Amino acid sequence: MGIVSWIILGLLAGAIAKFLLPGRDPGGLIGTTLIGIAGAFIGGWLSAKFLDRTVQNDFFDLTTWTSAVTGSLVLLVGYRILFGNSRD
């Protein structure tokens, strides 16, 4: 997959992560979107590096989506822990 595919996947993974973890985020929609994109990249890299689950070239591969959504969830939880009380 190319960089544009990873960005699109990250946008969708960020939306899925936001759906799975509803609530107010300090960064709003733009912050959640950027977290989704970063989570897709990090999740794919970690999956390939440590789990020996190479990310396929196919956009609709379950491993690719799982790693992207998991990476987005981890980053979203971390972001909420670090900056969660800024919008109270």
C-alpha positions in Angstrom: 0.0 0.0 0.0 1.1 3.5 -0.7 1.2 6.5 1.6 -2.2 7.7 0.4 -3.7 4.3 1.2 -2.2 4.5 4.7 -3.6 8.0 5.2 -7.1 6.9 4.1 -6.8 3.8 6.3 -5.7 6.0 9.2 -8.7 8.3 8.8 -11.0 5.3 8.9 -9.1 3.7 11.7 -9.4 6.9 13.7 -13.1 7.1 13.1 -13.5 3.4 14.3 -11.3 4.1 17.4 -13.4 7.2 18.2 -16.6 5.1 17.8 -15.1 2.4 20.1 -14.0 5.0 22.7 -16.6 7.7 22.7 -16.2 10.9 24.6 -14.6 14.3 24.4 -11.1 14.4 23.2 -8.8 17.3 23.8 -7.9 17.7 20.1 -11.4 17.4 18.7 -11.9 16.1 15.2 -8.6 17.1 13.8 -6.6 15.7 16.7 -8.5 12.4 16.5 -7.9 12.2 12.7 -4.2 12.8 13.2 -4.1 10.2 15.9 -5.8 7.7 13.6 -3.3 8.3 10.8 -0.3 8.0 13.3 -2.0 4.9 14.8 -2.3 3.2 11.5 1.4 3.8 10.7 2.6 2.7 14.2 0.2 -0.2 14.4 1.4 -1.5 11.0 5.0 -1.1 11.9 4.6 -2.8 15.3 2.7 -5.6 13.7 5.4 -6.2 11.1 8.3 -5.7 13.5 7.4 -7.6 16.6 4.5 -9.9 15.7 5.9 -11.1 12.4 2.6 -10.3 10.8 3.6 -8.4 7.7 1.1 -5.9 6.5 -0.2 -7.0 3.2 -0.4 -4.8 0.1 -4.1 -5.4 0.0 -6.2 -2.5 1.5 -9.0 -4.9 2.6 -6.7 -7.3 4.6 -8.0 -8.1 8.1 -4.5 -7.9 9.6 -3.9 -4.5 8.2 -7.2 -3.1 9.6 -6.7 -4.8 13.0 -3.2 -3.3 13.4 -4.4 0.1 12.2 -7.4 0.2 14.6 -5.4 -1.2 17.5 -2.6 1.4 17.0 -5.2 4.2 16.8 -6.9 2.9 20.0 -3.6 2.8 21.9 -2.7 6.3 20.8 -6.1 7.7 21.6 -6.0 6.2 25.1 -2.5 7.6 25.6 -3.6 11.0 24.3 -6.5 11.0 26.7 -4.3 10.1 29.6 -1.8 12.8 28.9 -4.2 15.6 27.8 -7.6 14.5 28.8 -8.6 17.2 31.3 -7.8 20.2 29.1 -11.4 20.6 27.9 -13.4 20.3 31.1 
